Amino acid sequence: MAFTGSYVMESYENYEEFMEALGLQMPKGKVTEEVVTEIHQNDEFVMTKHLKDKTWCNKFHIGKEAELQTVAGEKFKTTVTLEGGKLKIQFPNYLYTAEVVADKLVEVQTVAGVSAKLISKKTK
């Protein structure tokens, strides 16, 4: 469960469809590298994501309500859980899960029956 590190997107499935289901425009075939930085210290996480021209950061403790931010900049409150080595975050419009498998970060995001899977390789 060592989430700490910096990850660069290596492959994805249905990401463009997922973004469209969220109402975010992304030209077909233009998925760029996504960097995820997660720092785990006890139960505290700091997750910074870089996506195209957007960067956002969320800080939370497992099992405690936190105010988080979506890629669109909307703030919301939720409780992040860790079940079976998977982080689970219920965003306002979608469910996000993340787990580390070997040196890969596997993220799954689901909205309105559309799921996207991103696999990122650990670089640090």
Backbone torsions as a table, in degrees:
resi	resn	phi	psi	omega
1	MET	NA	27.6	-179.6
2	ALA	-81.1	93.2	-179.5
3	PHE	-79.3	-21.6	-174.6
4	THR	-56.1	129.6	177.6
5	GLY	150.8	-179.7	177.0
6	SER	-118.2	131.7	-174.7
7	TYR	-125.4	141.1	177.1
8	VAL	-117.6	130.9	-177.9
9	MET	-57.4	131.3	-177.7
10	GLU	-108.4	-39.3	178.3
11	SER	-155.3	164.5	-179.9
12	TYR	-152.5	158.2	175.5
13	GLU	-132.5	129.6	174.2
14	ASN	61.1	22.1	-176.9
15	TYR	-66.7	-42.1	179.9
16	GLU	-62.9	-41.9	178.8
17	GLU	-64.1	-39.8	178.1
18	PHE	-62.2	-46.9	179.9
19	MET	-61.8	-40.0	177.5
20	GLU	-63.7	-41.2	178.5
21	ALA	-62.9	-27.6	175.9
22	LEU	-82.0	-10.9	-178.8
23	GLY	87.7	16.9	179.3
24	LEU	-102.3	132.7	-178.0
25	GLN	-81.1	132.1	175.4
26	MET	-147.7	116.7	179.4
27	PRO	-57.6	138.2	179.3
28	LYS	-55.3	136.4	177.6
29	GLY	75.6	8.5	-176.3
30	LYS	-110.7	25.6	176.8
31	VAL	-68.2	124.6	-178.6
32	THR	-99.5	169.7	176.2
33	GLU	-60.9	138.3	178.3
34	GLU	-116.0	128.8	179.7
35	VAL	-107.1	131.6	177.5
36	VAL	-120.0	125.1	175.2
37	THR	-114.3	122.6	179.0
38	GLU	-123.9	131.6	175.8
39	ILE	-118.9	120.1	-179.8
40	HIS	-108.4	123.3	178.3
41	GLN	-138.5	108.7	-170.9
42	ASN	57.6	-119.7	177.7
43	ASP	-101.3	5.6	-178.2
44	GLU	-93.3	132.2	176.6
45	PHE	-118.8	144.9	168.4
46	VAL	-126.6	117.3	-177.8
47	MET	-117.7	117.5	177.9
48	THR	-114.6	130.0	179.0
49	LYS	-119.9	140.5	174.8
50	HIS	-119.2	120.6	-179.2
51	LEU	-136.0	111.4	-176.6
52	LYS	52.8	-115.9	-177.4
53	ASP	-100.6	15.3	-178.1
54	LYS	-115.9	140.6	173.1
55	THR	-134.7	135.2	174.8
56	TRP	-146.3	156.5	-173.6
57	CYS	-133.0	134.0	176.1
58	ASN	-124.8	137.3	177.5
59	LYS	-121.2	135.6	-178.6
60	PHE	-159.1	160.9	173.2
61	HIS	-113.2	139.5	178.8
62	ILE	-61.4	130.5	175.6
63	GLY	80.6	2.9	179.0
64	LYS	-121.0	141.5	179.0
65	GLU	-62.1	137.3	179.9
66	ALA	-139.8	154.6	173.4
67	GLU	-94.0	119.3	-178.9
68	LEU	-115.7	174.5	-177.7
69	GLN	-131.3	141.0	176.6
70	THR	-86.4	171.6	176.9
71	VAL	-60.1	-28.0	-179.9
72	ALA	-84.0	-1.8	177.8
73	GLY	92.3	1.6	179.0
74	GLU	-74.9	136.1	177.3
75	LYS	-97.2	144.1	179.6
76	PHE	-153.2	162.2	178.6
77	LYS	-110.0	138.6	178.1
78	THR	-157.7	168.6	174.8
79	THR	-113.3	120.8	179.8
80	VAL	-84.5	134.2	179.4
81	THR	-117.5	161.7	176.0
82	LEU	-129.8	108.7	-176.6
83	GLU	-125.8	120.6	178.3
84	GLY	58.7	34.6	-179.6
85	GLY	82.0	3.9	179.8
86	LYS	-109.9	129.2	170.2
87	LEU	-75.1	138.8	175.9
88	LYS	-129.1	125.9	178.3
89	ILE	-130.2	121.3	175.8
90	GLN	-90.7	101.6	174.5
91	PHE	-77.6	166.2	-178.9
92	PRO	-55.4	-37.3	-174.7
93	ASN	-114.8	-3.5	-177.5
94	TYR	-158.4	162.8	176.2
95	LEU	-102.8	134.0	179.8
96	TYR	-118.9	131.2	171.8
97	THR	-128.8	151.8	178.7
98	ALA	-147.2	140.7	174.5
99	GLU	-147.9	155.6	176.7
100	VAL	-102.7	125.7	177.8
101	VAL	-123.5	112.3	-173.0
102	ALA	58.5	-120.5	179.4
103	ASP	-106.2	25.2	-177.2
104	LYS	-117.9	141.5	172.2
105	LEU	-98.5	120.2	-179.6
106	VAL	-109.0	115.7	-179.2
107	GLU	-113.9	135.9	175.5
108	VAL	-127.2	130.6	-179.8
109	GLN	-127.2	132.1	-176.3
110	THR	-130.8	130.4	175.3
111	VAL	-139.7	132.4	174.8
112	ALA	45.3	43.7	178.4
113	GLY	79.0	1.9	178.7
114	VAL	-106.4	120.2	179.5
115	SER	-111.6	139.7	174.6
116	ALA	-118.4	142.1	177.9
117	LYS	-124.1	126.1	177.0
118	LEU	-118.0	134.1	177.5
119	ILE	-119.5	121.6	-177.3
120	SER	-120.6	141.7	-179.8
121	LYS	-95.0	138.3	178.4
122	LYS	-70.6	130.5	179.8
123	THR	-109.6	-21.4	179.1
124	LYS	-139.6	NA	NA
